[in-house]
Amino acid sequence: MPANTTNAANAANAPSAANAADIAGAAPAASEAQLPRTKLGPHSISRLICGANTFNAGSHMSAFLNAEMRAYFTPQQVLRTLRHCQAVGINCWQAVPNNLALYRRFLDEGGAMHFIALDDASGDSVAALAEGGCIAIAHHGETTDQLFKAGKLDEVRDYLKKVRDAGLQVGLSTHMPDVVDAVESAGWDVDFFMTCLYERHRSAEQLQKLLGHVPIPVGEVYLSDDPPRMYRAIRRTPKPCMAFKILAAGRLSDRPQTVEAAFAQALASIKPIDAVIVGMYDRYSDQPAEDAALVRRFAAAGAARD
């Protein structure tokens, strides 16, 4: 699950906390809040989707930043951030089953946003997600990739059938372009892919072979050659893809220029029917509005090229 995070050093030196509504002031005018949309089955979703890693204290950066996110994102703050996401045109939240109760509270308090879940077969969440208003479930990428590497990817199909039988859109999440290609070649019954731009879970042996050494920590290595490989897989499939970790889990968030470049690359590299999932950490700046402005800008540039 994606995150647009500042790094720990920047967080420590940032101004005092403010919630999204305080930063943004009044909600933007309707013309400013429009975001390009795409279709997921019968549903119209914004091409910018709010991720949940930041809300769930999963920075993929450090234990310190995880703790900072956990302290900031109380249930009340998550709701404030979601309401501001809605105000700037984001109409879809990608989260996990544990977030379903908060999503229902968001709706009960007048919010209007689609919910896409990331899940796997370890629990029995499909029925509850369907009853709770979820429109789609993607099989969790970590589990998907482990099964693929073990030659057991077909085990996912029974779970995906449960999602289909529940009347939801069927998705598969992965960090590996080869998974997208294999599933498409086999003609699986899936509606969309969630596609991480970085294969961040390579083994020490794989990293040694690729780089000639093993970086520390082994489990969170982001290589600049990875996004072009995943972008090629995204363009090869005719199905909608939701690209995530476009900011390398916050590693490209230090400067406005690198954030802008990452959004520009993503919107130029994915298909017009695709979307990006970005986590919002709005403690120090109005990331929902900033990210929405970048998507409007670069999606328009991509449409002009097409």
C-alpha positions in Angstrom: 0.0 0.0 0.0 1.4 3.3 -1.1 2.7 6.2 0.9 3.7 9.8 0.1 5.8 10.5 3.1 8.4 13.0 4.2 11.6 11.5 5.5 12.3 11.3 9.3 14.7 14.2 9.2 12.3 16.5 7.4 9.5 15.4 9.8 11.6 16.3 12.8 12.3 19.8 11.5 8.8 20.5 10.1 6.4 23.1 11.4 3.9 22.2 14.1 1.1 19.8 13.2 -2.0 21.0 11.4 -4.8 18.9 10.0 -5.8 18.9 6.3 -8.7 21.2 6.7 -6.6 23.8 8.6 -3.9 23.7 5.9 -6.4 23.9 3.0 -8.8 26.5 4.4 -12.0 26.5 2.4 -12.8 23.6 0.1 -11.8 24.2 -3.5 -14.2 25.4 -6.0 -16.0 22.7 -8.0 -13.9 23.4 -11.1 -10.7 23.0 -9.0 -11.8 19.8 -7.4 -12.4 17.9 -10.6 -10.1 15.0 -11.2 -9.8 12.8 -14.2 -11.8 9.5 -13.8 -11.6 6.0 -15.1 -13.9 3.0 -14.9 -13.6 0.0 -12.7 -16.5 -2.2 -13.8 -19.6 0.0 -13.4 -17.8 2.4 -11.0 -16.3 5.7 -11.9 -13.2 6.3 -9.8 -10.7 9.2 -9.7 -7.3 8.5 -11.3 -5.8 9.5 -7.9 -6.7 7.0 -5.2 -5.9 7.6 -1.5 -3.8 4.8 0.0 -3.8 3.6 3.6 -0.2 2.9 4.6 0.2 6.2 6.2 -3.1 5.8 8.2 -2.0 2.4 9.3 1.5 3.5 10.4 3.3 1.6 7.6 5.9 4.0 6.3 8.2 1.4 4.7 10.9 3.9 5.9 11.6 3.5 9.6 10.2 2.6 13.0 10.5 6.3 14.0 8.3 7.4 11.1 5.8 4.6 11.8 5.5 5.9 15.3 5.0 9.5 14.1 2.2 8.3 11.7 0.6 6.2 14.4 0.5 9.2 16.8 -0.9 11.6 14.2 -3.5 9.4 12.5 -6.1 9.0 15.1 -9.5 7.8 13.8 -10.6 11.4 13.9 -7.7 12.6 11.9 -8.1 9.8 9.3 -11.7 11.0 8.8 -10.6 14.6 8.5 -8.0 13.6 5.8 -10.6 11.5 3.9 -13.0 14.4 3.9 -10.4 16.7 2.5 -9.4 14.1 -0.1 -13.1 14.1 -1.2 -13.1 17.9 -1.3 -10.2 18.0 -3.7 -11.7 15.4 -6.0 -10.5 12.0 -4.8 -13.4 9.6 -4.6 -11.7 6.3 -3.8 -9.8 4.9 -0.8 -7.7 1.8 -1.1 -7.3 0.2 2.3 -7.5 -3.2 4.2 -10.3 -5.0 5.9 -9.3 -3.6 9.3 -10.2 -0.1 7.9 -13.7 -1.1 7.0 -15.4 0.0 10.2 -13.8 3.5 9.8 -15.0 3.6 6.2 -18.5 2.9 7.4 -18.2 5.7 9.9 -17.0 8.0 7.2 -20.1 7.2 5.1 -22.4 7.5 8.1 -21.0 11.0 8.8 -21.8 12.1 5.2 -18.7 11.1 3.3 -18.9 9.7 -0.3 -16.0 7.6 -1.4 -15.5 4.2 -3.0 -13.6 1.5 -1.0 -11.1 -0.9 -2.6 -9.7 -3.6 -0.3 -6.3 -5.3 -0.3 -6.8 -8.8 1.2 -5.8 -12.4 1.0 -7.1 -15.9 1.8 -5.7 -15.9 5.4 -9.0 -14.6 6.8 -12.6 -14.7 5.8 -13.2 -11.1 4.9 -14.9 -11.2 1.5 -18.5 -11.3 2.7 -18.0 -8.6 5.3 -16.2 -6.3 2.8 -19.1 -6.8 0.3 -21.7 -6.1 2.9 -19.7 -3.0 4.0 -19.9 -1.4 0.6 -16.5 -2.4 -0.8 -16.5 -2.3 -4.6 -13.4 -4.4 -5.3 -10.8 -6.6 -3.7 -7.2 -7.2 -4.8 -5.3 -10.2 -3.6 -2.5 -9.0 -1.4 0.8 -8.5 -3.4 3.1 -9.9 -0.8 1.2 -13.2 -0.8 0.8 -13.1 -4.5 4.5 -12.8 -5.1 5.5 -15.4 -2.5 3.2 -17.9 -4.2 4.5 -17.0 -7.7 8.1 -17.5 -6.6 7.1 -20.9 -5.2 5.4 -22.0 -8.4 2.0 -22.0 -6.6 0.3 -18.9 -8.1 -2.7 -21.0 -9.1 -3.7 -21.3 -5.4 -4.9 -17.6 -5.7 -7.6 -18.5 -8.1 -10.0 -20.0 -5.6 -9.8 -16.8 -3.6 -10.4 -14.7 -6.6 -13.5 -16.8 -7.5 -14.9 -16.0 -4.0 -14.5 -12.3 -4.8 -16.2 -12.7 -8.1 -19.1 -14.7 -6.5 -19.6 -11.9 -4.0 -20.3 -9.5 -6.9 -17.1 -7.4 -6.5 -14.5 -6.4 -9.0 -11.6 -8.8 -8.9 -8.0 -7.6 -8.6 -4.5 -9.0 -8.2 -1.8 -7.0 -6.5 1.9 -7.6 -7.2 5.4 -6.1 -7.1 6.6 -8.2 -10.0 6.0 -7.5 -13.7 6.3 -11.2 -14.5 3.1 -11.9 -12.4 1.1 -9.5 -14.6 2.4 -11.1 -17.7 1.8 -14.7 -16.4 -1.8 -14.0 -15.3 -2.6 -12.3 -18.6 -1.1 -15.1 -20.6 -3.1 -17.6 -18.7 -6.4 -15.7 -19.2 -7.3 -15.4 -15.6 -10.7 -13.9 -14.6 -9.5 -10.6 -13.2 -10.7 -7.0 -13.7 -7.7 -5.0 -12.6 -4.2 -5.1 -11.3 -2.5 -3.3 -8.5 1.1 -2.8 -9.6 3.9 -1.7 -7.3 6.7 0.1 -9.3 9.4 -1.4 -7.1 10.2 -5.1 -6.5 11.3 -4.3 -3.0 11.4 -7.8 -1.5 14.3 -9.3 -3.3 16.5 -11.8 -1.4 20.1 -11.0 -0.4 21.2 -13.5 -3.1 19.2 -11.7 -5.8 20.6 -8.3 -4.7 24.2 -9.7 -4.7 23.7 -10.9 -8.2 22.2 -7.6 -9.4 24.4 -5.1 -7.6 27.5 -7.0 -6.6 26.8 -6.3 -3.0 23.9 -6.5 -0.4 22.5 -3.1 0.7 21.2 -2.6 4.3 18.4 -3.3 5.0 17.8 -6.1 2.6 14.0 -6.0 2.8 13.5 -2.4 1.6 15.7 -1.8 -1.5 14.3 0.5 -4.2 16.1 0.3 -7.5 15.7 2.9 -10.2 15.5 0.3 -13.0 12.3 -1.2 -11.5 9.6 1.3 -12.5 10.3 1.1 -16.3 9.9 -2.7 -16.1 6.6 -2.4 -14.3 5.4 0.4 -16.6 6.0 -1.9 -19.6 3.9 -4.6 -18.0 1.1 -2.1 -17.2 1.0 -1.0 -20.8 1.0 -4.6 -22.1 -2.2 -5.5 -20.3 -5.5 -4.0 -21.5 -6.9 -4.2 -18.0 -6.9 -1.1 -15.7 -3.9 -0.9 -13.4 -3.4 1.0 -10.2 0.2 1.9 -9.9 1.5 2.3 -6.3 4.6 3.4 -4.6 5.2 5.9 -7.4 7.2 7.9 -4.8 9.3 4.9 -3.7 7.5 4.9 -0.3 8.5 8.5 0.4 12.1 8.2 -0.8 11.2 10.7 -3.6 9.3 13.0 -1.4 12.1 15.2 0.0 11.8 17.9 -2.6 8.9 19.3 -4.7 10.9 18.7 -7.9 11.3 14.9 -7.2 7.6 14.6 -6.3 6.6 16.4 -9.5 9.0 14.3 -11.6 7.5 11.1 -10.1 4.0 12.1 -10.9 4.9 13.2 -14.4 6.6 9.9 -15.1 3.8 7.9 -13.7 1.0 9.7 -15.7 3.1 9.6 -18.9 3.9 5.9 -18.5 0.5 4.3 -17.5 -2.5 4.0 -19.8 -5.4 6.5 -19.8 -7.6 3.9 -18.0 -5.1 3.5 -15.2 -4.8 5.2 -11.8 -2.2 5.9 -9.1 -2.5 5.1 -5.5 -0.7 7.5 -3.1 -0.7 7.6 0.7 -1.4 11.0 2.2 0.6 12.3 5.2 -0.9 15.7 5.6 0.7 16.6 8.9 3.0 19.2 7.5 1.6 20.1 4.1 -1.6 19.7 2.1 -0.7 16.6 0.3 -4.2 15.7 -0.9 -4.5 19.0 -2.7 -0.9 19.0 -3.9 -1.2 15.5 -5.4 -4.6 16.2 -6.9 -3.1 19.2 -8.7 -0.3 17.1 -10.1 -2.6 14.5 -11.3 -4.9 17.0 -13.0 -1.8 18.7 -14.6 0.0 15.6 -15.9 -3.1 13.6 -16.8 -4.1 16.5 -19.0 -0.7 16.5 -20.6 -0.9 12.8 -21.3 -4.4 13.2 -22.8 -3.0 15.9 -25.1 -0.2 13.6 -26.3 -2.7 10.8 -26.9 
